[in-house]
Amino acid sequence: MFLIHRPSSEEIDRFLGAAKNLSLSYQPIGLAQDNPRAFTIDEASAMIGQGESAFASAKAALKSWRHFELGWVQLFPCRAPIEPQTTVAVLARHLGLWSLNACRVVYSIDDATGGNFGFAYGTLTEHAECGEELFEVAFDRGSGQVSYRIRAVSKPRAALAKIGYPFTRLFQDRFRRDSIRAMKRAVAAA
């Protein structure tokens, strides 16, 4: 949904209420771990800390959506659980417009050895894009490095997203860069 004004809290609440009944705009769940044709695949990763405590901080940051604390993007509800079936709204300001898009957490990652942690959300049918995005932190026990990875598999769905695809790509790239910076700040502050 594209708007020329920032939506009020009531508008966001109504939007989220309606989004809970929407289905995913793609199939199958797990798309972000694959290389599907007809989708653009974007991946970015960076080292965000060192040691077990940094990994614990990175996990806590993901759980509380700190990777969305970007200034130009907001998540509603702000501390939504990262459990499957949780629906969230992502509000972004760009090019003088506001966009409000709904996503649903589709799976989580928490391996038995404790080296990887994260989750993915998928776009719902009203979203300007179609696809899935994975947010993951990893701890390499050998080197002690903690890394953060974003992997998105998407394509434009809404007419405005298709028309403005070059701008959409710029904002997607900006989101990945800013999200990495946010995670670095969250881990450093812990």
C-alpha positions as CSV (number, residue, x, y, z in Angstrom):
1,M,0.0,0.0,0.0
2,F,1.5,3.4,-1.1
3,L,0.4,6.5,0.8
4,I,1.1,10.2,0.4
5,H,0.9,10.6,4.2
6,R,2.3,8.8,7.2
7,P,-0.5,6.4,8.3
8,S,-1.9,6.9,11.8
9,S,-1.7,4.3,14.5
10,E,-5.4,3.4,13.9
11,E,-4.7,3.0,10.1
12,I,-1.8,0.7,10.9
13,D,-3.9,-1.3,13.3
14,R,-6.7,-1.7,10.7
15,F,-4.1,-2.7,8.1
16,L,-2.6,-5.3,10.4
17,G,-6.0,-6.7,11.3
18,A,-6.9,-7.2,7.7
19,A,-3.4,-8.6,6.9
20,K,-3.9,-11.5,9.4
21,N,-6.4,-13.0,7.0
22,L,-4.3,-12.7,3.9
23,S,-2.3,-15.6,2.4
24,L,1.3,-15.6,1.2
25,S,1.9,-14.2,-2.2
26,Y,4.3,-17.0,-3.2
27,Q,4.9,-20.7,-2.9
28,P,6.6,-22.7,-1.5
29,I,7.7,-21.6,1.9
30,G,11.5,-21.8,2.1
31,L,12.0,-19.9,-1.1
32,A,14.8,-17.8,0.4
33,Q,16.9,-21.0,0.8
34,D,16.6,-21.8,-2.9
35,N,17.5,-20.2,-6.2
36,P,14.1,-20.0,-7.9
37,R,13.9,-18.8,-11.5
38,A,12.0,-15.6,-12.2
39,F,13.0,-14.2,-8.8
40,T,15.9,-11.8,-8.0
41,I,18.2,-13.1,-5.4
42,D,20.0,-10.7,-3.1
43,E,22.3,-11.6,-0.3
44,A,24.5,-9.5,2.0
45,S,26.5,-10.5,5.1
46,A,29.0,-9.0,7.4
47,M,30.9,-9.8,10.6
48,I,29.2,-8.1,13.4
49,G,31.0,-9.3,16.5
50,Q,33.4,-11.7,18.1
51,G,32.7,-14.4,20.8
52,E,29.8,-16.1,22.5
53,S,28.5,-13.0,24.2
54,A,28.4,-11.2,20.8
55,F,26.4,-14.1,19.4
56,A,24.0,-14.0,22.3
57,S,23.6,-10.2,21.7
58,A,23.0,-10.8,18.0
59,K,20.3,-13.4,18.7
60,A,18.6,-11.0,21.1
61,A,18.8,-8.2,18.5
62,L,17.1,-10.4,15.9
63,K,14.5,-11.5,18.4
64,S,13.6,-7.9,19.0
65,W,13.8,-6.8,15.4
66,R,16.8,-4.4,16.0
67,H,17.8,-5.0,12.4
68,F,14.8,-2.8,11.4
69,E,15.9,0.2,13.5
70,L,16.9,2.2,10.5
71,G,15.2,5.6,10.8
72,W,13.3,5.3,7.6
73,V,11.8,1.9,8.2
74,Q,9.5,0.9,11.1
75,L,8.0,-2.4,12.1
76,F,4.6,-2.9,13.7
77,P,4.1,-4.3,16.2
78,C,7.6,-3.1,17.2
79,R,8.6,-6.2,19.1
80,A,6.6,-8.9,17.4
81,P,7.5,-12.5,18.2
82,I,9.6,-14.1,15.6
83,E,7.4,-17.2,15.6
84,P,5.8,-18.7,12.5
85,Q,2.4,-17.2,11.8
86,T,3.3,-13.8,13.3
87,T,2.1,-11.0,10.9
88,V,3.9,-7.7,10.8
89,A,3.6,-4.5,8.9
90,V,6.7,-2.7,7.5
91,L,6.3,1.0,7.1
92,A,8.9,2.8,5.0
93,R,9.4,6.3,3.8
94,H,10.9,6.8,0.4
95,L,10.8,9.4,-2.4
96,G,8.3,11.5,-0.5
97,L,5.8,8.5,-0.2
98,W,5.0,6.0,2.5
99,S,4.6,2.3,1.9
100,L,3.0,-0.1,4.2
101,N,3.5,-3.8,3.5
102,A,2.5,-6.9,5.4
103,C,4.7,-10.0,5.9
104,R,4.3,-13.2,7.9
105,V,7.1,-15.1,9.8
106,V,7.2,-18.4,8.0
107,Y,9.9,-20.3,9.8
108,S,12.7,-20.0,12.3
109,I,16.3,-21.3,12.4
110,D,17.8,-22.5,15.7
111,D,20.2,-25.3,14.9
112,A,21.0,-28.0,17.6
113,T,24.6,-27.0,17.8
114,G,23.7,-23.4,18.5
115,G,25.7,-22.0,15.6
116,N,22.9,-20.5,13.5
117,F,19.8,-18.5,14.6
118,G,17.3,-16.6,12.6
119,F,14.0,-16.5,10.8
120,A,12.4,-15.7,7.5
121,Y,9.3,-13.8,6.6
122,G,7.2,-14.0,3.5
123,T,5.2,-11.4,1.7
124,L,1.4,-11.4,1.8
125,T,-0.9,-10.8,-1.1
126,E,-1.2,-7.0,-0.6
127,H,2.6,-6.5,-0.5
128,A,4.3,-4.5,-3.2
129,E,6.8,-7.3,-3.7
130,C,6.5,-11.1,-3.8
131,G,9.0,-13.3,-2.0
132,E,10.7,-14.3,1.1
133,E,13.5,-12.7,3.2
134,L,15.8,-14.6,5.6
135,F,17.6,-12.9,8.6
136,E,20.3,-15.0,10.2
137,V,23.2,-14.7,12.6
138,A,25.9,-17.3,12.8
139,F,28.7,-18.1,15.2
140,D,31.8,-19.8,13.9
141,R,33.2,-21.6,17.0
142,G,36.7,-21.9,15.4
143,S,37.3,-18.3,14.7
144,G,34.8,-16.8,17.2
145,Q,33.3,-14.6,14.5
146,V,29.7,-13.7,14.6
147,S,28.1,-12.8,11.3
148,Y,24.8,-11.5,10.1
149,R,23.2,-12.5,6.8
150,I,20.2,-11.3,4.9
151,R,19.0,-13.3,1.9
152,A,16.0,-12.1,-0.1
153,V,14.3,-13.8,-3.0
154,S,11.8,-11.4,-4.6
155,K,10.1,-9.9,-7.6
156,P,7.8,-6.9,-7.9
157,R,4.1,-7.6,-7.6
158,A,2.3,-4.2,-7.4
159,A,2.2,-1.9,-10.5
160,L,4.1,0.9,-8.7
161,A,6.8,-1.6,-7.7
162,K,7.1,-2.8,-11.3
163,I,7.1,0.8,-12.8
164,G,9.6,2.0,-10.2
165,Y,11.7,-1.2,-10.2
166,P,15.1,0.6,-10.5
167,F,14.2,2.6,-7.4
168,T,12.8,-0.5,-5.7
169,R,16.2,-2.1,-6.2
170,L,18.0,0.9,-4.7
171,F,15.8,0.8,-1.6
172,Q,16.3,-3.0,-1.2
173,D,20.1,-2.5,-1.3
174,R,19.9,0.4,1.1
175,F,17.8,-1.7,3.5
176,R,20.4,-4.5,3.5
177,R,23.3,-2.0,4.2
178,D,21.4,-0.2,6.9
179,S,20.2,-3.4,8.5
180,I,23.8,-4.7,8.8
181,R,24.8,-1.4,10.4
182,A,21.9,-1.7,12.8
183,M,23.0,-5.2,13.8
184,K,26.6,-4.0,14.3
185,R,25.3,-1.2,16.6
186,A,23.0,-3.5,18.6
187,V,25.8,-6.0,19.2
188,A,28.4,-3.3,20.1
189,A,25.9,-1.7,22.5
190,A,25.2,-4.9,24.4
